[in-house]
Amino acid sequence: MCKAVALREKIVLKPVPLPHTSLLRVTSGINRYHSVRMLIAQSHLTFLDFETTGIDARGGERVCEVGILRCFGLQIEKEYSSLVNPQKHISAGASAVNGITDDMVNGAPCFSSIAPELLSLMENSIIVCHNAPFDLSFLCSELLNNNMPMIENYLIDTLSVARKHFHFPSNKLQSIASGLGIDPGQKHRALADVHTTRQVLQYYIGEIRHRMDARPEEILISGKRCSELVTMSAKA
């Protein structure tokens, strides 16, 4: 039976409203790295990861674990994680990857119970995911199931950045982390993955100073909001 769980502590939000125009126009000038660094340093970032029952949200798969880091810049303000009762069987393939079983989630809260807390953690922030279309498609599906609108935050997709601007042997999160000497912790678990994504983003920001051939705002900030990305992914 689904039951609600409360956050361990009340989060104190420090809203930094983002402009409604494209962030591609926010960071300009000669010292472009300094501008994007200041944008990140002065913004809330929400690192988000879901573990799921399968790979296709549109095919009816569901979220079975969520991990979130709420940061100001890259300084962690709040972390949140919870197993989620997907109200369906977790596929053998998914369980083999994330280690989550039906027995583990039977007493966990349903997504509807934790959705208000998740949305409050994402409020007035830039969303950061590794493979954003995957996580956002599940977020959109779960919100739709509960008659809630999709979020309209700006985002950073660390997978997209890796593909476009780096040459890692593999662009999987754990592979990038291993190559950078980052301990990925408990692989393919939501909270461990958001901590890893945060450290990978920190590396990206450090590398920007050496990559003046590319505009740093294009490396880090997507001009597409979350709902637009999900719509584009659905049409692909």
Beta strands, then each sheet from edge to edge (+ up, - down):
strand 1: 44-52
strand 2: 63-72
strand 3: 75-83
strand 4: 126-129
strand 5: 155-157
sheet 1: 3+ 2- 1+ 4+ 5+
end
